[in-house]
Amino acid sequence: MVPFALAGTAAFAVALLLTWLAGAPDHWVEISLAGLIWGIPGTLTMVVHDRNRKRRRTLTHPEFRVTD
């Protein structure tokens, strides 16, 4: 899920940049900014969750190995 969260956060960052540079109406800039602001802690939450899930899986299933 982390790649999806990163992609969504990056999409909002690009949207913010484009709407700001294009001089779009304020509500579009605010929506893009809100998506970026909410995306950052959401992405960090998913990173921590995946790390903990990998640790729990290793404890319960020692034969399980995650390869990058």
C-alpha positions, -999 to 999 in steps of 0.1 A, spaced: 0 0 0 29 24 5 35 29 -33 -2 38 -37 1 63 -8 32 78 -22 17 81 -57 -14 98 -43 6 122 -23 28 130 -53 -2 135 -74 -16 161 -50 18 178 -49 18 180 -87 -18 192 -87 -9 219 -61 20 231 -82 -1 232 -114 -31 249 -99 -10 274 -81 11 283 -112 -20 283 -135 -38 307 -112 -67 284 -107 -96 294 -84 -86 293 -47 -107 263 -39 -87 241 -63 -55 252 -47 -70 245 -12 -82 211 -22 -47 202 -36 -30 215 -5 -54 196 18 -47 163 -2 -9 169 2 -12 177 39 -33 146 46 -12 124 24 20 129 43 9 115 77 -11 88 58 20 77 40 40 77 72 13 56 89 14 30 61 52 28 63 51 21 100 22 -4 96 41 -23 69 72 -24 90 53 -37 120 34 -62 98 67 -76 85 81 -79 120 49 -97 132 50 -120 102 86 -129 109 78 -138 146 48 -160 137 62 -176 106 100 -178 109 103 -195 74 87 -164 58 113 -140 42 106 -107 24 129 -100 -4 132 -65 -18 
